[in-house]
Amino acid sequence: MKTHRPAEGSEEAVYQVRLPLSKRTIDLVAGLIRKRRKALGSRWRKLASGAQAVVVLAVLRHDQRLADMAGGNAVAASTVRRWVKEAIELLAVRAPRLDRALRKIARSGGAVVLLDGTLVRTRRRTGADNRKNFSGKHKAHGLLFLALTDEKGNLIWISAARPGRSSEITAARHNKITGHLREARLAALADLGFVGLDDDPDDPVIITGRKATRNHRLTDSEKEANRLLNRERAAVEHGFANLKSWRFLTKVRMNARHATTLLRALLVLANTEVHR
């Protein structure tokens, strides 16, 4: 993909941007744009749907400046911004709901899913918005998201955004994860941040390790059990890594509602690009 930028001492300079995405991903976005145009009855656009898809994916993948992409394709920066917003909304509606995602895992013969949370960093805001987005755990401003993956690390669901100061266990209770797991007859492997989430210790669906306390040091068998659990749930990090490879997430510039739409759109793209 080539873009253009004026350079001092010459009329124009050309630089190339490598877009390391599969044809399947580009075809997905182009197809959604094409259907959207047909639904609107649009007769003419500046670029074909495939070219528009490449521009949008370059912004999401590399966080390319809108002005640079606009100049290289002879459109206005506001047009590129509108294209990106449109594509994000079209992709986000394809993200699975929690209950449907769990039922799909159960139908495929799965027994467990992996549960974890991540902080997506945001720009600092003023006043109360700045304080509620500050995470004491990460010492940074951001929005908290919970995600579920299958045993191989493929993302299957992502939650709505919560303020960065929220705890993972509070976010899990807000999304009623334990109830959905019981309905699907599945269990979830989670880290120590989710200890105490399950309200039914006799029939737990949230499986966590053991915490050491002041009055109880972990035994060798408990330490070994923690190691085995951590090894099994390590694949969840692959899901987050695939999601954060889209550099548009480097530092989110939008509010929680729009950030939720963005993350769900990127989940669809990440699963289209990588499926283990």
ABEGO torsion letter per residue (X at the ends): XBBBBBBBGBABBBBBBBBBBBAAAAAAAAAAAAAAAAAAGBABBABBAAAAAAAAAAAAAAGBBAAAAAAAAGBBAAAAAAAAAAAAAAAAAABBBAAAAAAAAAAAGBABBBBBBBBBBBBBBBEAAAAAABBAAAGBBBBBBBBBBBAAGBBABBBBBBBAABBAAAAAAAAGAAAAAAAAGBBBBBBAAABGABABAABBABBBBBBBBAABBBBAAAAAAAAAAAAAAAAAAAAAAAAAABAAAABBABBAAAAAAAAAAAAAAAAAABBX
